[in-house]
Amino acid sequence: MTPHSDTRVQAIIEFALFFLVVITFVMLGAMITNLISTQWGIVNLNELITDVQSASDQELKGIRWILLCNQLFTFLLPALAFSLFYHKSRWTDKLFVNRFPSGRQALLGIAVLFFCFQAIQLFYWINKQIPLPDVLREMEDNSKALIEAMLTIKGPMSLPMNLLVMALLPAIGEELVFRGILQRISTRISNNIHLGIWITAIVFSAMHGQFEGFLPRMALGAVLGYLLYWSGSLWLPIIVHFLFNGLQIMVQHLYHQGSLDINLEEVDITPTVGVIVGTFVLLLICSYFHRISTNGRNYYEQKMGESI
């Protein structure tokens, strides 16, 4: 057996074990979800989500706690439990959380974030040109309605809770799972850094089940993957992921509060010169980041267990 074949086998075993851990935690989360549903008077969760606009404020708050539970038991807890069990004392190295990005890397990450919004708009327009089956379009509409309903909940804690449930927990949990674990596994199986990043980006987008935004979410996943590769720190994609989600939630919150006239759901997605130029600038920033990231890239490849 060649060294790479041995590495590939180890990666496949790692993936299988991680999958079992995720399934176990998802089952635990389902039991807790049932308890939460009962506590908040939710009789049929699936029907309520399908017709979420008719939900009461109490039911919406219950759904928010259910979403929090799903984030914990689908991403954050399985990733931490598996890493502690499988990698033991080296878990921080394997997840790339043992070091922080430099100030320059953080500034470049924020610049990438800013111009990402332009590129996402372009990819979303391309995605809209692809016809979707009615069942996928219905799933998309239900997801949008659910998010919109969460943003309409009133109260002083509505914004902090939405930022926690829809921005902070997804940023930490999803980055631990997709970039921290699955990107390493897919890279070791394919023996290619770039292929590993893009395979993970495709899975990242598909797992959200919102195919009207599949291409922009895949592009975002790839950007987050490269931020990890260039910086050698998972904290950079976590920060950018949080800011990406959080800024959108802030804008929509202010819109529903009547403090802002911008509704992101009604923004024209037709590509403009500014969008195309912004996408080009994003590519230039990413190219520059790649050129100056020798140390980060070397560290990332070393932690993969072999030179790729």
N, C-alpha and C positions, 0 to 999 in steps of 0.2 A: 504494500500500500504506500503511495506517495505521500509526502508531507501534507500536500494540499488535500488529498483524499481523506486523510486522518482529521484534518481541521474541519472539513465539510461534514464528516460524520459527527464530530463533537458538536458542531453548530446545529445539526438536525436534531440531535438528542436534546440539546439545550432548548430548542424551540418546542419540542414535544412536551418537555417538563413544564415549560412556561405556560403552554396551552392548558395543561391539566390544572395548574395553579389558578389561572384565570377562570376556568370553568367552575372550580370549587368556590372561588370568591363570588362569582356571579350568582351561583345558587344561594349562597348565604345572603347576598344582597337582595335577591328576590324574596326571601323570607322576611327580611326587615322591611322591604317595600310593602308587603302585605300588611304588616303591623302599622306602618305609617298611614296607609290608605284607610284602615279602620279607625285610627286615631283622628283623622281629619274628615271623616264622613264620606270618603270616596267609595262608592259602591262598585263601579265598573271603570277601572282606569283607562282601558283601551277605548271605550266609548267616549269617555270624557275628553281624552286627548283628540279624538276625531272631531269632536264638537266643542273644542276648548273655549270658543267665544261665548258660549252660554254658561260657562263655569262661574260659580260664585267666588268672591274674594277668598273665602276660607278654603275652597277647593283648590284655587290657584296657589295658595300658600302651601297646601299639602303637596301639590305637584312639584313645587320648588324644593321641598325637603326630599321628595323622591328623586329628583334630578341630582341633588347633592349626594344622596346615597348611591345612585348609579355611578357617579363620577368616582366616588371613593372605592366601591367594590368592583368596578370594571377596570380601572386604571391604576390609581395611586397605591392602594393596599396590595394588589397582586404584584405590582412591580417591586415594591419594597420587600415584601415577604419572599418572593422568589430570589431576589438579588442577595438578601441576607442568608438565605438557605443555600443557594448554589455557589455563590462566590465568597461567602463568609467574610473574613476581614478585608478582602479586596473589593468589596462591593462598591465602595465609592470610586475606586479606579475604573471599574468596569462600566459604571454609569456616567463617568466623566463629571462627577459632581465634587471632585476633590480639589478643584482649582477654579478660580474665577477669571473672567475675561479682563484684559487690560483696559485702561481708560480709552485708548484709541480704538480697540475692538468694540467697546460699548458704543462709542460715537458712530462708528461705521455701521453697527447693528441698527441704531436708531435711524440713520440715513437710509439703510436698506428698507426699514419699516415704512418710512415716509413714501418712498417711491414704489413700494410694494402695492400700495393702494391704487396707483395708476395702472400697474401691470395687471392686477387682479381685475380691474374694470375691463381691460382688453380681453383677458381670457374668459371673463364672464360673458362678454358679447359673443365671442366665438362659440362658447358652450350653448348659448341661446339659439344659435342657428341649427343645432342638432335636434331633430325631433325626438321626443321621449314618449314611451308607451304611457297610457293613461294611469296605470298603476304606479309608475315611478313619479309622474307628475302629481298624483294625489299624495304620495309620501312627502314630496317636496312642499306641497301646500300645507300639509299638517304640521310639518316641522316649522315652517315660517309662522303659522298661526300660534303655535305653542310659544315660540320665542317672543312674538309680539304680545301675547297675553301676559307673559312674565314681566314685561316692561311696563304694563299698565297697572300693576299692583301699587296701591297708594301706601303711604306711611313713611316715617323717617328712616326706617331700616331697609326700605325697598331697594335703593341703589347699592348700599354696601352688600346686601344679600345677593343681588343679581351679579355684582362684580365677583363675589366669592364663588357662586355656583356656575356662572357662565364665562368667567374669565380666568380667575386665579387657579381654581382646582383643575379645569381642563388644561391650562398651560403647564402646570406641574405634572399632573398625572399622565397626560397624553405624551408629553415630551419624554418622561421616564420610560413609557412603554414603547413608543415608536422610534424615537431617536436614541434613547439610552439602551434599549434591549433589541428591538427588531432590526434597527439599522445595522447594529454590529453583527447580528446573526445573518442577515441577508448579504452583507458584505463578505463575511467569511465563507458563506456557501458559494457565492458567485466569484469570489476571488477578485473583485473589482470594486474600488471605492465608489465610483460614479454609479455603477449599476445598483449597488447596495442602497445608495441614497434614493434613486428613482423608484426602485421596487418598493421601498418603504413609503415614499410619497404617494404612490398609487394605492397601496393598502390603507394608508392614512386617510385618503380622500374617500375611498370606497366604504370604509367603516362608518363614516358619518351618515351614509344612506341618503344623501341629498345630491342627486345626480344632475340637477340643473346647475349646480355649482361645482361639478366634479373637476373640471379642468383648472379653474382658479385655485381650488383647494389643493389640488395636486401640485400646482406651481408653488403655492405657499409651503407645502410640505417639503418640496425640494430645496427651497431657500433656507428653511429651518435646518435641514440636513446639512447643507453646505456651511451654515454658520457654526454648527458643531464641528465639522471637519476643519474649518479654518482656524477656529479659536481653541479647539481641544477642550472646551468647557461646555457642559450641557446648560449652564446657567444663562448663556447668551440666547439660545433659542427659547428658553423658558421666558426670559424677559421680553423678547420680541413677540412671542406668542401671546403673552399676557397683555401687552400694550395693544396688539392688533385687535384682540377681542374687546379689551376694556374701552378703547377709544370709540368703537362702534356702539357699545352699550351706553356710554356716556352721552353720545350724540342723540341716540334714540330716547334715552331717559329725559334729556332736556327738551326734546321735541314733544313728548307726551306731557311734560309739565308746562308746556306753552312758553318755554324760555328760548326756544330755537325754532326757526322756520324750516330747517332742513330735515326731511324725512328720507332716510337712506333707502327705504323700500320703494320710493318713487323717483329716485335719481335716474336721469337718463343715462343708459349704459352705452349709447352709441359712441364708438371711438372718435376722439377728437385729436387734433394736432398735439394738444397738451398731453393727452394720454399716451400717444405714441412716443413723444419726446421723453416723457417721464419713464416709460418702459426702457428706452434706450439708455437713459441716465442710470437706471437701476443696473443694467448689464455692465456699464462702465464701472460703477461702484463695486459690483461683485468681482469684476476682473481685477481691480486694484486690491481688494481684500485678499484675493487669492495670491497675488504676487508678494504681498508683505507677510503672508502667514506661514512662512517656512517652519518656524518653531511649532506652531499649533498643528500643522499637518504632520510633521514628524512625530509629535507626541501621539496624535490620533492613530497613526499607522502602527506605532509601537504597541499601543494598547490593544490593537486588533489581534496581536499575537504572532504576526508575521509581516514581512515587508511586502506591500502590494504595489 
